Amino acid sequence: MIVFLKKLYHKLHLLSVDTVLGACAGMYFFSELLKVSIGFWYYAVLALAVWAIYTLDHLVDVRFAKGKLLTQRHLLHFRNFKLLSSLLVLAVLLGLYLFWYRIGSPGLFYSGVTLALLMLVIRSIGVFLLNKVPFYKEVSIALFYVVGILLVPVTQVELEFVGLIWLYFALVYWVLACFNLVLLALLDLDTDRAAFFTSAPTLIGVGKTELLLRILAVVGMVFIISLFFILPSFYHRFTLILLIMFIIHLRAYLERPHDSIKLRRRLEATFFLPAVMVII
């Protein structure tokens, strides 16, 4: 049974389902921070949107790869290209249906569609025009990830009454997402080179990428620890969760075991931690 569950989780990981769950946990984190109650359908739409975006990204990668695909994730998407493309279309249509007919917020609907289109434009620019700009891919993906999980909570409150404290946590989340993506890109350096994919390490090398990770680590840790001193005690539980998430990433960076697949799963699972807000 345990072996079956491990294999199932690995398959779900290759299909980016753990990333989807992490995004939903992130939206719950900010809904708790802003004291907003968010219904089930919001999470369903976010899950479909995140899965669609990540699946589209992987399908584009394997479709336009100029070299040899070596990772299990890319091979899975290559071998099941037609099936996953069909599921992608269904996910988009279902997400639009749920957004329009279940949530029923035209303003939020148009905001979400605009964000999705903007993301596609930025990604296209990165692929076809600016694919030689270091960190463009990692920084932009991290930014859209954070904006995506913030969209619903922020639009459900009167910001003049809640202040701008949530921006501190949004910034920390963005730094953490950048660290995560750059570290994963470093782990995938050899396979990215084989497939002729562009990432920060393939553009500037290992040394400068390591330097960037150290800068992000220092900035992130200093910022998080400072929040314990500058914010009221109500926010300490939120800060503590982000601190634990960052420490797990730092430990992964320092240890970097040979099993990169297991490490990648661990890092993705880190983003489940905001879900503990349900308990505390």
Buried (B, 14 or more C-beta within 10 A) or exposed (E): EEEEEEEEBBEBBBBBBBBBBBBBBBBBBBBBBBEBEBEEBBBBBBBBBBBBBBBBBBBBBBEEBEEEBBBBBBEBBBEBBEEBBEBBEEBBEBBBEBBBEEBEBEEBBEBBEEBBEEBEEBBEBBBEEBBEBBBBBBBBBBBBBBBBBBBBBBBBBEEEEBEEBBEBBBBBBBBBBBBBBBBBBBBBBEBBBBBEBBBBBBBBEEEBBBEBBEEBBEBBBEBBEEBEEEBEEEBEEBBBBBBBBBEBBBEBBEEEEEEBBEBBBBBBBBBBBBBBBEEE
